[in-house]
Amino acid sequence: MKCTVIGVQQKMGQFTPKDQPGKIINFDNLVMHVVHKDMHVFGDAVETVSMKSADAGELIAVVGGEKNNLVGHVFDFDFNRFGKLTSFDLLK
């Protein structure tokens, strides 16, 4: 999916799974807000691309090492059948 990053957000926190009341799970995710072309949308489609912050190192490195530098760049993202980012190419 070829898309332009228009926003970046880091979400951190913790939650307790409903099926495991005594367990606390910490999360740290990088969420990119992107626009792309979609034949079913007049104009541009807007979506979010999420990944664990620990998995975002290579992506952030190609734009100079700062997550805020992702904004304005065009990427071609590939996802597996579960929606997990598997690879990317920096296009611009």
N, C-alpha and C positions, 0 to 999 in steps of 0.2 A: 504494500500500500504506500504510494507516494504521498507524503503529507508535509505540511509546513507547521512547525511548532510555534504557537502563538502565546503560550503561557506555560509556566513550570511551577509545581507546587510540591512541597515535601510534607507528607502526612505521617506523623509519629504518634504513638499512643499505646494503649493496652486494652484488652478486652477479656472477658470471661466467657468461654463457650457455654451455651445453654445446656449441652449434654455433659459438661464437666464442671460443675459449680465451684470446685476448689482450685481450679487451674487458671492461671493468668498468662495470657500470651501477649508479648510485646510485638509491635509492628513498626516498620520504618519503610515507607514506600515513596517512590518518586512518581508523580503523576504529571504527564505532559498533556496539555490541551492542544489539539491539532485541528487543522482544516485540510480537507482533501476533496477531490472530485468524486461524485457518485452519480451514476446514471439515473437513480431514482430521486435525486434531489435537484430542484431548480436552484442554481447558485452553488455554493460550497457546503459540504457536509462538515459538521463539527463533532469530534469524538474525543475521548480521553484514552491515553495509552499509559498503563500502569506497570510498574516493575518494582521489585525489591531494590532499595537503595544500594545494597551490597552487590547487586547484579548490574548496576548502571555505570560502573567505573570506566569501561571501555567506551561507552557512548559519550560520557562526559569528557573523557580524555581527547577525543577527536575534535572537540570544540574549544580546547584550551584549558581544560581542567576545572572549570566552574560551571555548575548546573545552570546558572542564569544565562550563560552563553548559548544554551540550546535554542533560546528564543530567536526566531527569524531564520533558522536553518531549515533546509528541505532534506528530508530523509526518505529512503525507501525501506519500510519496515516489513519483515516477514514474520508471520505468527504460525504456531503449530495449531492443531485442531482444537486445542483447549484454550486458545487465545493468549498463550504465553509467547512473548517476543523471542524469536530464535536467532535472528540475524538482522543486520541493518547495513545500509550504505549511505554515506553522507553525499548528497547530490549537489548541495549549494550552501 
